[in-house]
Amino acid sequence: MASRTSSRNGAQHVVISLSDQTLDWFGPYGEHLSWPVSTALKGPGEAQDSGCTPRGRHYVRALVGRGAPQGTVFVARRPTGELWTPELSRQQPRRDWILSRIIWLCGLEKGINRGPGVDTFGRFIYIHGTPDTEPMGEPRSHGCIRMRNQAVIDLFDRLEAGVPVTIEPGPRSSVEKP
């Protein structure tokens, strides 16, 4: 098992634990940061339109929102010109808020999280910001991985396209890191 404080081959990677509701970033020089997240209310799963968070090996396919103000509202990966406020939220209580940054994931495992009916990229599964009024550490999303706005900005600023992301069903302590 790899050390908790080092990255494999000196490269950065991200590990998301669905059971712990955490995201761990491992940097190229032994850095380690951890944040609470909120994954799918419906639990783990890969099927198209399931509302579940896909498991397995992924990578960062695209990074959207560099330099945008914290709280920027995105629809279809484009800023709407709005900044999230409690008042805007009260006006649109059913809206699924995608805020601040988007880290768009792509699956690596054909038939599991890549390809027809199970494609993480085609399902638009992101790591993204959400209103800071939303709880972290408990499943509440529609399939994406939600983070606090400042946390997703901090993570985003450390990443580049191609960084590996593993989404694990079990606790971090019981599953070997990538």
N, C-alpha and C positions, 0 to 999 in steps of 0.2 A: 504494500500500500504506500502511496506517495505521502510525503510529509505534509502536514496541514499548513506549513509556512513556506513551501516552495512550489514553484510551477514546474510542470513537466517540460523538460528541454528548454527552460528559460523563456517560454512563451506564456502570454497571458491566457486565461480562460475563465469562464463563468460556470458556476454550478448552482442550479435552482433545486431546492428540496420542496416537493409538494407537501409532504407530511409535516415538515417543520415550518413551511411558509417563509423561507429565507432565500436570499440570493447572496452567494459568495463570489467575490471577484478575487482572483489570484493573479498578481502581477509578475512581470518578467524577472524581477529582482527579489522575490520572496515576499512582496507586499501581500497583504490579505485584508480585505474589507468585507463586511457583512451587513446586510440590510434586511428588515422585514419586508415581505411582499404580500400581495393578495392574488391568488390564482383563482381558477374557475370554481364557481359555486357548485357546478355539476360534477366536479372532480376531474380525474385524469381521463384522457381519451383522445383518439386521433381522428375520428370520423368527421367528415365535412358536415357542417351545420349542427354539430353536437353540442356546442357551447362548452366543451371541455378543453383543458390544457393538455397539449400533446407531450408525450414523454420521449426520451431518447436523446440521441446525438443530433445537434443542430450547429449552425454557425450564424454569425451576424451577416446578413445579406445587404442591409442598407441602414444608414443612419440619417434620420430626418429631423431637422429643426436646429441645426447648429447655429448658435448666436441668437436664437429667438428669446424674447423675454420669458422669464418664469411665469407659468400660468397661461401661455399661449394655447389657444384652442385649435385643435386640428380636426378636420373632416377629410376623409379619403387622402390622408397624408399631406394635406395642404393647410396652411394657417388660414383661419377664417377672418382674421382681423380682430377677433375678440380676445380679451383676457378674462379668464375665469374669475368670477366674484360670487359671493353668496347670493347676491341679488339675481345675477344671471342664472344661477342654479335654481333659485325659487321660481323663476319664470319658465324654466324648462326642466321640471323635476324627473322626467323619464329619460333624459339624454344620458348616453354612455360617454362620459368625458374622457377624451384623450388629450393630455396636456403636456406642455413643456418640451418633451423630446419623444421620438419614436425610434426604437431599436427593433428593426424588422428581422424576424428569424426565418431561416430556411432549414428544412430537415435534411438529414444525410442518409437516412435509412429507407431504401426503396421498399414500398409496400407497408411501411410502418408509419413514417412521418413525411414521406416524399412520394409523389405520384398520385394517380387518380383516386379520389375519394378520401385521401388521408394527408394531403399536401399542406404542411405547416405554412409555407409561403403563400400558397393560394387561399388559405383560410385567413390570411392577414393577421397572423399571431405576432404580437409585438410585446416588448417590454416598454411600458410608457408611464408617464405621470398621470396622476389622478388627483382630485381635490383632497387637500390635506384634512378635510373633515371626514373622509372615508377611512374605515378601520384598516389597519395592516395586521398581518399575522393570522388572518382568517380568510378562507375562500369566499370571494364575493364577485369575481369578474365574470365576463361572458366568454372566457377562454384565454385572454391575454394575461400577462404578468404585470400587475399594477405596482407602482412604487410611489413614495412621496416625491413631490416635484424636485426638491433640492437633491434628493438621493439619485433620481434618474439623471439629472444634469451631471452630477459628480461621476456616475458610472459612464454615461455617454462620452464625457470628455476624456476618459481613459481608453476608450475602445476605438477600433478601426474595423472596416469590413473584413470578414474572414475569421474573426476571433471565434474559437469553439465555445459552444454553450451546451451543457448537458442538463436535461430536466429529469430529475430522479423522483421516483414515486415514494421511496422510503427515507428514513432519517439520514442526515449527513453522516452520522457516526457509524452507520452500518454498511455504507456503500462506498466502494473504492472510487476515488476521484479519477477523472480522465487523465 
